[in-house]
Amino acid sequence: IAAEEYGLNLSECIFIGDIYHSDVEMARNVGSKAYLVMTGAGHASLEEMKLSPYERVVLTENILSAAHEIEKEIRHEKKY
């Protein structure tokens, strides 16, 4: 698949999506971090998240706010 084609280590990738049972579960399955955006199906996905919480998921308003959070994390990591 794409991971093989591009040589991606999925556990080091970040998943962003609005559907908990597919987007966040994919991240969980590979041990990666996920951002659940509250646009689209995001609000409906909150109920699923309560039933099957994943500690590496971050709730964000939209994809732009997810990008800002990721940028902050990258800047923080580079300081050390």
VOKESE-630351 format. One record per atom (N, C-alpha, C): residue number from 1; residue in three letters; atom name; x, y, z. Coordinates in steps of 0.05 Angstrom, whole numbers, plus 5000, padded with zeros to 4 digits. Each point is the difference from the previous one (the first is absolute). Layout:
SITE   seq   type   atom      X      Y      Z
SITE   NUM    ALA     CA      X      Y      Z
...
This chain:
SITE   seq   type   atom      X      Y      Z
SITE     1    ILE      N   5017   4977   5000
SITE     1    ILE     CA   4983   5023   5000
SITE     1    ILE      C   5018   5025   5000
SITE     2    ALA      N   4989   5023   5006
SITE     2    ALA     CA   5015   5025   4999
SITE     2    ALA      C   5024   5000   5020
SITE     3    ALA      N   4995   4988   5023
SITE     3    ALA     CA   5022   4999   5020
SITE     3    ALA      C   5024   4985   4989
SITE     4    GLU      N   4994   4978   4987
SITE     4    GLU     CA   5022   4984   4987
SITE     4    GLU      C   5012   5015   4977
SITE     5    GLU      N   4984   5012   4984
SITE     5    GLU     CA   5009   5014   4976
SITE     5    GLU      C   5019   5023   5007
SITE     6    TYR      N   4993   5014   5021
SITE     6    TYR     CA   5016   5024   5008
SITE     6    TYR      C   5018   4995   5024
SITE     7    GLY      N   5001   4975   5010
SITE     7    GLY     CA   5018   4993   5022
SITE     7    GLY      C   4993   5014   5026
SITE     8    LEU      N   4974   5002   5005
SITE     8    LEU     CA   4991   5014   5025
SITE     8    LEU      C   4999   4981   5024
SITE     9    ASN      N   5009   5009   5022
SITE     9    ASN     CA   4997   4986   5025
SITE     9    ASN      C   4974   5012   5013
SITE    10    LEU      N   4979   4985   4998
SITE    10    LEU     CA   4973   5011   5008
SITE    10    LEU      C   4999   5007   5029
SITE    11    SER      N   5016   4988   5017
SITE    11    SER     CA   4999   5007   5028
SITE    11    SER      C   5012   5028   5005
SITE    12    GLU      N   5014   5011   4980
SITE    12    GLU     CA   5011   5027   5002
SITE    12    GLU      C   4983   5021   4985
SITE    13    CYS      N   4979   4990   4987
SITE    13    CYS     CA   4982   5018   4985
SITE    13    CYS      C   4979   5012   5018
SITE    14    ILE      N   4987   5020   4991
SITE    14    ILE     CA   4978   5013   5015
SITE    14    ILE      C   4974   4996   4983
SITE    15    PHE      N   4979   4991   5013
SITE    15    PHE     CA   4975   4996   4986
SITE    15    PHE      C   4981   5023   5008
SITE    16    ILE      N   4987   5012   4980
SITE    16    ILE     CA   4980   5021   5005
SITE    16    ILE      C   4974   4992   4986
SITE    17    GLY      N   4979   5001   5015
SITE    17    GLY     CA   4974   4993   4988
SITE    17    GLY      C   4977   5007   5018
SITE    18    ASP      N   4976   4995   4990
SITE    18    ASP     CA   4976   5007   5015
SITE    18    ASP      C   4983   4975   5007
SITE    19    ILE      N   5010   4977   4993
SITE    19    ILE     CA   4985   4975   5006
SITE    19    ILE      C   5016   4982   5018
SITE    20    TYR      N   4990   4997   5025
SITE    20    TYR     CA   5015   4986   5020
SITE    20    TYR      C   5006   4971   4992
SITE    21    HIS      N   4979   4985   4991
SITE    21    HIS     CA   5003   4972   4996
SITE    21    HIS      C   5018   4993   4976
SITE    22    SER      N   5007   5020   4983
SITE    22    SER     CA   5019   4994   4979
SITE    22    SER      C   5026   5015   5003
SITE    23    ASP      N   4998   5026   5002
SITE    23    ASP     CA   5024   5017   5002
SITE    23    ASP      C   5017   4995   5025
SITE    24    VAL      N   4986   5002   5023
SITE    24    VAL     CA   5014   4996   5025
SITE    24    VAL      C   5008   4971   5005
SITE    25    GLU      N   4982   4982   4992
SITE    25    GLU     CA   5007   4971   5003
SITE    25    GLU      C   5024   4992   4983
SITE    26    MET      N   5003   5012   4977
SITE    26    MET     CA   5023   4994   4984
SITE    26    MET      C   5025   5009   5014
SITE    27    ALA      N   5000   5024   5012
SITE    27    ALA     CA   5023   5010   5016
SITE    27    ALA      C   5005   4981   5023
SITE    28    ARG      N   4980   4992   5014
SITE    28    ARG     CA   5003   4982   5023
SITE    28    ARG      C   5013   4973   4991
SITE    29    ASN      N   4991   4990   4977
SITE    29    ASN     CA   5010   4974   4991
SITE    29    ASN      C   5030   5001   4993
SITE    30    VAL      N   5011   5023   4993
SITE    30    VAL     CA   5028   5002   4994
SITE    30    VAL      C   5016   5014   5022
SITE    31    GLY      N   4987   5008   5022
SITE    31    GLY     CA   5013   5014   5022
SITE    31    GLY      C   5007   5028   4995
SITE    32    SER      N   4985   5014   4984
SITE    32    SER     CA   5005   5027   4992
SITE    32    SER      C   4982   5020   5015
SITE    33    LYS      N   5006   5025   4997
SITE    33    LYS     CA   4984   5021   5012
SITE    33    LYS      C   4977   5008   4980
SITE    34    ALA      N   4977   5007   5010
SITE    34    ALA     CA   4978   5008   4984
SITE    34    ALA      C   4988   5026   5008
SITE    35    TYR      N   4990   5015   4981
SITE    35    TYR     CA   4985   5025   5005
SITE    35    TYR      C   4972   4996   4990
SITE    36    LEU      N   4981   5002   5017
SITE    36    LEU     CA   4972   4998   4993
SITE    36    LEU      C   4989   5028   4997
SITE    37    VAL      N   4992   5007   4976
SITE    37    VAL     CA   4990   5027   4995
SITE    37    VAL      C   4970   5001   5003
SITE    38    MET      N   4989   5022   5010
SITE    38    MET     CA   4972   5002   5007
SITE    38    MET      C   4983   5010   4976
SITE    39    THR      N   5011   4999   4976
SITE    39    THR     CA   4985   5006   4976
SITE    39    THR      C   4989   4974   4990
SITE    40    GLY      N   4982   5001   4981
SITE    40    GLY     CA   4989   4976   4988
SITE    40    GLY      C   4987   4982   5022
SITE    41    ALA      N   5009   4975   5002
SITE    41    ALA     CA   4989   4981   5019
SITE    41    ALA      C   5014   5001   5027
SITE    42    GLY      N   5016   5020   5005
SITE    42    GLY     CA   5016   5001   5025
SITE    42    GLY      C   4983   5000   5025
SITE    43    HIS      N   4979   5016   5001
SITE    43    HIS     CA   4984   5001   5025
SITE    43    HIS      C   4986   4973   5005
SITE    44    ALA      N   4991   4987   4979
SITE    44    ALA     CA   4987   4973   5003
SITE    44    ALA      C   5021   4980   5010
SITE    45    SER      N   5025   5004   4992
SITE    45    SER     CA   5021   4981   5008
SITE    45    SER      C   5008   5002   5029
SITE    46    LEU      N   4992   5022   5014
SITE    46    LEU     CA   5006   5003   5028
SITE    46    LEU      C   4988   4978   5017
SITE    47    GLU      N   4976   4991   4993
SITE    47    GLU     CA   4987   4978   5015
SITE    47    GLU      C   5016   4974   4997
SITE    48    GLU      N   5009   4995   4976
SITE    48    GLU     CA   5017   4976   4995
SITE    48    GLU      C   5026   5002   5017
SITE    49    MET      N   5011   5023   5001
SITE    49    MET     CA   5025   5004   5014
SITE    49    MET      C   4996   4994   5030
SITE    50    LYS      N   4977   5007   5011
SITE    50    LYS     CA   4995   4994   5028
SITE    50    LYS      C   4998   4970   5006
SITE    51    LEU      N   4990   4985   4980
SITE    51    LEU     CA   4998   4971   5003
SITE    51    LEU      C   5026   4986   4997
SITE    52    SER      N   5018   5011   4985
SITE    52    SER     CA   5026   4987   4994
SITE    52    SER      C   5022   5021   4999
SITE    53    PRO      N   5006   5012   5023
SITE    53    PRO     CA   5020   5022   5001
SITE    53    PRO      C   5028   4991   4990
SITE    54    TYR      N   5013   5019   4988
SITE    54    TYR     CA   5027   4996   4991
SITE    54    TYR      C   5016   5024   5010
SITE    55    GLU      N   5021   4994   5016
SITE    55    GLU     CA   5015   5021   5014
SITE    55    GLU      C   5016   5018   4981
SITE    56    ARG      N   5005   4991   4975
SITE    56    ARG     CA   5016   5016   4982
SITE    56    ARG      C   4983   5015   4979
SITE    57    VAL      N   4975   5008   5008
SITE    57    VAL     CA   4983   5015   4982
SITE    57    VAL      C   4997   5028   5012
SITE    58    VAL      N   5002   5020   4982
SITE    58    VAL     CA   4997   5028   5008
SITE    58    VAL      C   4975   5011   4985
SITE    59    LEU      N   4982   5013   5015
SITE    59    LEU     CA   4977   5012   4988
SITE    59    LEU      C   5007   5028   4990
SITE    60    THR      N   4993   5006   4975
SITE    60    THR     CA   5004   5027   4989
SITE    60    THR      C   4975   5009   4985
SITE    61    GLU      N   4998   5026   4998
SITE    61    GLU     CA   4977   5012   4987
SITE    61    GLU      C   4998   4993   4971
SITE    62    ASN      N   5022   5001   4986
SITE    62    ASN     CA   5000   4994   4971
SITE    62    ASN      C   5029   4992   4991
SITE    63    ILE      N   5003   4996   4975
SITE    63    ILE     CA   5027   4991   4990
SITE    63    ILE      C   5021   5022   5004
SITE    64    LEU      N   4992   5025   4998
SITE    64    LEU     CA   5019   5022   5004
SITE    64    LEU      C   5010   5000   5029
SITE    65    SER      N   4982   4997   5019
SITE    65    SER     CA   5008   5000   5028
SITE    65    SER      C   5018   4975   5006
SITE    66    ALA      N   4994   4978   4986
SITE    66    ALA     CA   5018   4976   5003
SITE    66    ALA      C   5028   5007   4990
SITE    67    ALA      N   5001   5013   4977
SITE    67    ALA     CA   5026   5008   4989
SITE    67    ALA      C   5016   5018   5019
SITE    68    HIS      N   4986   5019   5012
SITE    68    HIS     CA   5012   5018   5020
SITE    68    HIS      C   5011   4984   5024
SITE    69    GLU      N   4985   4981   5010
SITE    69    GLU     CA   5008   4984   5022
SITE    69    GLU      C   5025   4984   4993
SITE    70    ILE      N   5000   4988   4976
SITE    70    ILE     CA   5023   4984   4991
SITE    70    ILE      C   5025   5018   4998
SITE    71    GLU      N   4996   5024   4989
SITE    71    GLU     CA   5023   5019   4997
SITE    71    GLU      C   5011   5007   5028
SITE    72    LYS      N   4982   5005   5020
SITE    72    LYS     CA   5010   5006   5027
SITE    72    LYS      C   5016   4977   5011
SITE    73    GLU      N   4991   4976   4996
SITE    73    GLU     CA   5014   4976   5010
SITE    73    GLU      C   5028   4998   4987
SITE    74    ILE      N   5001   5004   4974
SITE    74    ILE     CA   5025   4999   4986
SITE    74    ILE      C   5020   5021   5010
SITE    75    ARG      N   4990   5024   5004
SITE    75    ARG     CA   5017   5022   5010
SITE    75    ARG      C   5010   4993   5028
SITE    76    HIS      N   4982   4989   5017
SITE    76    HIS     CA   5008   4993   5027
SITE    76    HIS      C   5021   4978   5000
SITE    77    GLU      N   4997   4980   4983
SITE    77    GLU     CA   5020   4978   4998
SITE    77    GLU      C   5027   5010   4992
SITE    78    LYS      N   5001   5020   4982
SITE    78    LYS     CA   5026   5010   4990
SITE    78    LYS      C   5015   5016   5021
SITE    79    LYS      N   4987   5010   5020
SITE    79    LYS     CA   5013   5016   5021
SITE    79    LYS      C   5018   4983   5018
SITE    80    TYR      N   4995   4974   5001
SITE    80    TYR     CA   5015   4983   5018
SITE    80    TYR      C   5022   4984   4986
